């Protein structure tokens, strides 16, 4: 760095500690290791979701130290923080799952508090699991100071006794096979003990890898960050380079809201559709748009879905894991392919200070002969795999993931449950049969509270080989597959039509008409509504607060000023 840059004052907020009156403030900062020359450097937060409770995050403290080295090399002053995290895979099917989605907004709030409370000039956020990643980006949009997101990376695949790749979802599905008499307890244990071999996020195209790809394509991560696996040298390199790059963002005064635009959000949806990403991406992208005050609605996803084919043969519906994508060129190579074919906006600004097209100019194409990513001429599916449905059962929308699903229409009797536990018990007891529509309700953002995921139930159904549909006002893990519909809005707790369903009502689900309806007359629904008694909301603790302020899933399940319209205020 030349002398002119050395002399330039890059501080955006931390200059508030200058002057004789702020001597007490500096006295405390000196106790953290700062000296006279350091007070002229930009203060950069290094915020990770490190925790020992999950392989997704267990290595992030070490990555934070590397990011700090990159910041120091460019004459910044790094300050390390940590925030909370919840492991979805470990919380799945337990009471802890209610805390997963609320943790997204809690993480966002805690990062914003740390950044604002310390008057930081910029920050790097390092995340590795489903909710801490969008939580980081929401914080970036709200704080709106120069910032970069770094993904902790995908886990390496485990292997079964035959050398086949397995992962966490393999364990969930093994339970269904065991219940069906197709696996012994010893065989299930062998899958359990080999599915997760070390650090990194769940290895298929589940929510963590989905959001990493979306965030990078949105422009908020350095190129390659989303597909560099957790334990590779490339991951260590991209973390260090993020530390260096954050100082460049400060110099250029590039902020998250310069990057998060209508076009960049469309790019995030395009990569999600092409790679066959998780339904959770819809919820999180809506929340990111809300934080950045960009007009982006749930209906916009269908417009993109119609023109973007599903190309990736990745789990849960395909055969490859995310590390296989890295081996054939990674997310940048997929971006290049999509850009060359007119499916991405190349003029969007990114954290490199360059546009997406400029970043991809010298990226190598996908490895010749690879079959992880199909061609546009021979896609996995000619349109995107995430579809927003509407109808008298979901007037405000619902989300279905149809990757790998040949069935386009289903009409069948409802089997209605008010908890996932009751639905699991009925499934294990053989009460669910081919053709049923399993309904789990009162598990939405308010009713759950926290909109828990149904991976345990969907995996047991898949493992048992039952041909049914599963619908809910809750969520599905990125690892769920089959004919599963989530995010039904309005939710049952808000008195949505799903609350009026009764067992044996006929439900119609159709991909082509984008329909989710129940064959019940308006007159009958009116009679049922007169008798409807909603359970009370939870009233205490973090879940009580969440239940009273969270918005509908169709608005991203956000928790700040969701009744206002920021676009009318401008």
Buried (B, 14 or more C-beta within 10 A) or exposed (E): EEEEEEEEEBBBBBBEBBEEEBEEBBEEBEEEEBEEEBBBBBBBBBBBBBBEEBBBBBBBBBBBBBBBEBBBEBBBBBBBBBBBBBBBBBBBBEEBBBBBBBBBBBBBBBBBBBBBEBBBBBBBBBBBBBBBBBBBBBBBBBBBBBBBBBBBBBBBBBEBEEEEBBBBBBBBBBBBBBBBEEBEEEBBBBBBEBBBBEBBBBBBBBBBBBBBBBBBBBBBBBBBBBBBBBBBEBBBBBBBBBBBBBBBBBBEEBBBBBBBBBBBBBBBBBBBBBBBBBBBBBBBBBBBBBBBBBEBEBEBBBEBBEEBBBBBBBBBBBEBBBBBBBBBBBBBBBBBBBBEEEBBBBEBBBBBBBBBBBBBEEBEEBEEEBEBBBEBEEBBBEBBBBBBBBBBBBBBBBBBBBBBBEEEEBBBBBBBBBBBEEBBEBBBEEEBEEEBBBBBBBBBBBBBBBBBBBBBBBBBBBBBEBBBBBBBBBBBBBBBBBBBBBBBBBBBBBEBBBBBBEEEBEBBBBBEBBBBBBEBEEEEBEEBEEEEEEEEBBEEEBBEBBBEBBBBBBBBBBBBEBEEEEEEEE
